[in-house]
Amino acid sequence: MGAKGNQEGTMKKKLTFLSLVLFVAAISFAFYTGAKDEKKGDKEIKWGSFENGAKTAKSSSKKIIVDVYTDWCSWCKKMDKTTYGNDEVINYISKNFVAVRLNAESKNKTSYLGQNYTEQQLAQGFGITGFPSTIFFDENQNPITVIPGYIEGQDFMNILKFINEDIYKTKSFEDYIKSIKK
């Protein structure tokens, strides 16, 4: 066996090693995603369109939560994974809000209070300049507030309760946080 045979043997060993690494990676990925799905189940927030969300909110007398995002936004993806992936947040939003997603760069048409807009125009119209941003509306599509930026799960739960329980009508958010930390 000459140099050529040695090269072939070395190449076979490298390919075998690479195959083994890929196999272990595939098994690990399957185990990891399976374990994650088992812990979380298939439970997730059921996001809808702005137009359908507005109709559902009116008929169900629920407030609307709008996640304004862009496809390239890393903080949006992090909020999706951590905050909107938090079981407590998922349960609370699913029970108390109509959940809507709005892509701030989309040219898809939607309707707001009888007027047609692109999702991009709607986001701009609400003054959204950073991502992610969260907009809250009452059941009649009246804006309550816009909250810019990424928010951790427990902080987000405080905001959800503050809005859903109409505490915002009688207290500042700061006073609300002080009252729950006593």
C-alpha positions, 0 to 999 in steps of 0.5 A: 500500500503506497501513499495513495492507499494511506490517503484513502484510509485517512479520508475514510477515517475522516468521513467515518468520524464526520458521519459519527459527529453528524449522527450524534448531533442529529440525535442530540437535536432530536432529544433536545427538541423532544424534551423541550416539546415534552416540557412545553407541550404544543402550547403556544400563543395563537397569533392572528392578523390585525384585521381578524384580531380586531373582529375577535376582540369586539365579539369576545370583549377582550383587549388586543396585544400586538407584537410588532416585529421585523424578520431581521430583529434579533431582540424580536426573536429572543422575545419570541423564544423567552417571553412569548415562550414562557408558559405563564405568559402563554396561558395569560395571553391565551386566556385574556387577550386577542394576540396579533402579530404585525410585521413592521416591514410587510406590504400586506394589507390590513384594515384599521377602523375601516381604513386600509393600510399596509402593516408597515404603514400601520406600524409607522402610524402608531409611532413604532420606531424600534423592535420589538414593540408591543401595542395594547388596544381595548376591544374597540381598537382604541390604543391603550399604550405602546411599549418599546423593546424587549421585556423579560417574562415576569416584567411582561406578566406585570404589564399584562395584568396592569393592562388586562385588569384595567389598573392603568385607568386608575394608577401609574405603572410605577405605583402599581409595581410598588403596590405589588412588591409590598 
